[in-house]
Amino acid sequence: MEMTSYASLERFEGDYAVCGVEQCSVFESTVGDFSKECWMADVPAHLFLEKNIRFIAINNGIDSKNQSQNELTPMINIMNEWYAKDTSKKIRSTFKAKGKAGKHVASTTPYGYLKDEKDGQHWIVDEEASEVIKQIFKWTMEGYGPYKIATLLEQNKVEIPAVHMARYGQGLYQHKKFDDPYHWYSSTVAGILRKKEYLGHTVNFKTQKHFKDKRSHYVDEDEWEVFENTHEPIIDEETFNNVQRIRSNVKRYPDGWGEVQPLTGLVFCSDCGGKCYCHRTMNGKRIPTFVCGNYGKMPIGTKCESRHAIKAEVLQTLISNILNEVKCMIDIDENEFI
């Protein structure tokens, strides 16, 4: 029988089951608040019996079949809880001191770097993977979204990060078998585009854990500790910042109708100041058209009186004409223009 919560015990139906552990602390660390919730509330006295479950903690001398021997069980659980919490606190303190000193606290390097065999704190640029990362950033600058980039990488038979890292005996998936070593996900590409580590910075404390929860949880970016220029960069700062700007502006990605419009995220309504979005169809035809995003918000027409629809092609032509006029002015008298 597998029990992960108090509710699972209540739902258990079966002829008979024995749940044996070495000691209560093992049981508690496995199922979280289960033992605390049950034993301290004196629930097992009837639930274990009703469900034909016999709980045995060998080292603690606890047997749910003999309730008279279990008077100290609540106290044992309190001590186990305190001990686990105190141990976790000490580990976190050591971990935090290391991280605040600018040392890498991640167990593995990001894709694109490898740990130096002689010094685990020294990250070495993986030349093969770094070229892939540079290409991903280049494609993003050209207007491709994560899904399109993932498709291109798969078509070019580029190994996914987990497979590539495992080839060097590093990473979290060294012993995992993948059905398709070239199947990239758009989320993997998007994650690569966000990593400040490619600027040569050490970024610590991006995730945290609770002593009862083995899973990592992401924290807000303002809680991160960033130490600049700790290893060789793969991406220059200008490219990285431009990609972040593009990613923050683009809300809708290509869906098979072509590349993202180059003006996406850069067009605003002259009346309300709201962002104009590019619609790929207009009156049933595939004609990219920018319209004010505030106009359609309910009730329609209250935040902006007009859709201000303009074809993307027309807008690009207008911008091109303006830039040409500016260039002519510069050619005539550059000093006067400045």
Protein Blocks (a to p, Z undefined) as FASTA:
>chain_A
ZZfbfklmmmpgcfbdcdddfblklmmmmnommmmmmmmnommmmmmmmnopacddfkno
pafklmmlmmmmmmmmmmmmmmmmmmmmmmmmmmmmmmmnopafbfbdcehiacdfklmk
lccddfklmmmmmmmmmmmmnopafklmmmmmmmnopacfklmmmmnopajklmbccfbl
mlccfklmmmmmmmmklnopacehkbccdfkbmbdcdddfklpccdehkbccfbdfklmm
mmmmmmmmmmbdcehiaccdfkgoiaccfklopacdddfbeghiacdddddfklmpcceh
klpcbfoiacfklmmmmmmmmmmmmmmmmmmommlmZZ
